Amino acid sequence: MQAKRRRSPAATIALLPTWIAAIFIYIGTMVWSVRLSFTDSTIFPSSNYVGFAQYAKLFRTSRWLASLENVLIFGVLYVAGCLALGFVLAASLDRKVRFEAVFRTIFLYPYAMSFVVTGLIWQWILNPTLGIQATVRALGWQSFTFDWIVSRDMAIYTVVFAGVWQGAGLVMVIALSGMRGIGDEQWKAAQIDGIPIWRIYLSIILPQLGPALAASGMLLSMGVIKTYDLVVALTGGGPGTATEVPAKFIMDNLFERQNLGLASAGATVLVLSVVMAVVPFRYALSMRRRRR
Amino acid sequence: MATLHARGPKPSRLTIGRIGLYAFLILAALFFLLPLYTMLVTSLKTMEEIRQGRIFALPDTVDFDAWKTAWSGACMGTQCLGVRVGFWNSVKITVPAVVISVFIGAINGYALSFWRPKGSGLLFGLLMAGGLIPYQIFLYPLVRLLANVSLYNSVAGVVLVHVIFGLPLVTLLFRNYFMAIPEELCKAARVDGAGFWRIFLEIMLPMSAPMVVVASIFQFTGIWNDFLIGLVFAGRDNLPMTVQLNNIVNTTMGERTYNVNMAATILTAFVPLAIYFFSGRWFVRGVAAGAVKG
């Protein structure tokens, strides 16, 4: 097979733009950024190497530490929330309901919109002086308080909330198409045994959706590290540093605070964290494939 | 998408369980619809009515002034030109970026599946790895590179960046699509004397029309919804709609005109929502294909 393949110079030429992008943009700029992280660059890049000083400074910066804590809270709750709500919605729709297509359309539409739009919508609804809090108070319940978005302790959960609202539909679509691929026989067997429906979904259907859910969980997790626009639109990182995230910390230091070295160190840490998360996953995947 | 149809007839009897199921689904639907509803009613109210704080109430009188202002008069800093400007910027950025990235993705997928020239495995691996890495590590050097070739702060620059960052996914989509097509087809054409480009243009591209649609929808919504790349690379005069919208809402001085803000938000969401509603299962296929790339 391979020997018969006639090499065509046209194929090589066709891939040339992509080669250039891969080498110069993906690898080249990354190496450049990592190099900057070892210099004392501020507004302009400098070639004065300071070793790991920027990294040391980074992990002494309370704003960065707060952003790490926030992205961890957000990431765990956002991914878990999307998976749980998406799975429950899919299981409900799988029960032969009327107007299934209408429900499906409603649950997925937020995913079509940008994070900026999502952020601005929820900023409006959660606004304490005009949103839910004001509405409930106008109904007569004067002491009602729902001011999470301006609360230092709770603001991060509003980001989670908006994120889950946006992303749960995606999980629903993937889970539902997975459920429809499972054979009737298993259903019949389980029903003959008298297993309650919720147990069937939890103990029989859920394990079989594992790979599909893992893939969507993976996709959502990749989005977590990149989270920027949702926070910018919803809370602007505030109040204080209550919803600051690493991507925003890096952007602010790159383009507003002019801390090139520090921002590059932050970006390098992000890349390393992605590598550390992805490599074991990929490794496990290829090991499993080899065993088959 | 036949796989999305329920099996068998719908149960005809309403049990307590079924009522509970429908109650849950309706509540969930209300939760998902609430923000869209709230935006819509807010955009149709006057500021006076909004100040009364009944955010979920229907407007007393339907008033389209906020929509007109949002489209052609909303202020971003001292400029009051509305989201119209951003809308056309987004069109100018999105259309070429989608066309170019889908075309290159198709060529890549075709070359990587049927021809596999030397090093193509490595290239594919590099692309996939590149697709996983957070953009922040590329940004500053890329700004410098584009500035050096005078593409920074231009529509062409943003388009180029979108094409580059779109490469991993469109390439993967097309490669997987072409991998499922029997290789004999390509071989037969080669025996008949057709070359790389002729096979691509006359056989493979027409055959991949469904993938072209899926990839285009995927790329279109993704690029239209982008914020980061537009913010960094577009420059003041070419800001896409998402960036302009955020600037209008989050940096205005004085009293916020919530009705105008909500109208502007709906206008920004309109294009991807329209694509979603009209392309339905194609959109779903696109996000599903993107999601299970793994």
Interface residues (C-beta under 8 A of the other chain):
Chain A: R5 R6 R7 S8 A10 A11 T12 A14 L15 P17 T18 W19 A21 A22 I23 F24 I25 Y26 I27 G28 T29 M30 W32 S33 V34 L36 L89 S92 L93 D94 R95 K96 V97 R98 E100 F103 R104 T105 I106 F107 L108 Y109 P110 Y111 A112 M113 S114 F115 V116 V117 L120 I121 W122 Q123 W124 I125 T129 L130 G131 I132 A134 T135 R137 A138 W165 G169 L170 V173 I174 L176 S177 R180 G181 D184 I197 A212 A215 S216 M218 L219 M222 I225 K226 Y228 D229 V232 A233 G236 A247 I250 M251 L254 F255 L260 A263 S264 G266 A267 T268 L270 V271 V274 V278 L285
Chain B: M1 T3 L4 H5 A6 R7 G8 P9 K10 P11 G17 R18 L21 Y22 F24 L25 A28 A29 F31 F32 L33 L34 P35 L36 T38 M39 T42 I50 R51 Q52 G53 R54 I55 F56 I104 I107 N108 A111 L112 W115 R116 P117 K118 S120 L123 L126 L127 A129 G130 L132 I133 P134 Y135 Q136 I137 F138 L139 Y140 P141 L142 L145 I164 L167 T171 R190 G195 F196 W197 T221 W224 N225 D226 F227 L228 V232 T242 V243 L245 N246 V249 N250 Y258 N261 M262 T265 T268 A269 P272 L273 I275 Y276 F277 G280 F283 V284 V287 A288 G290 A291 V292 K293 G294
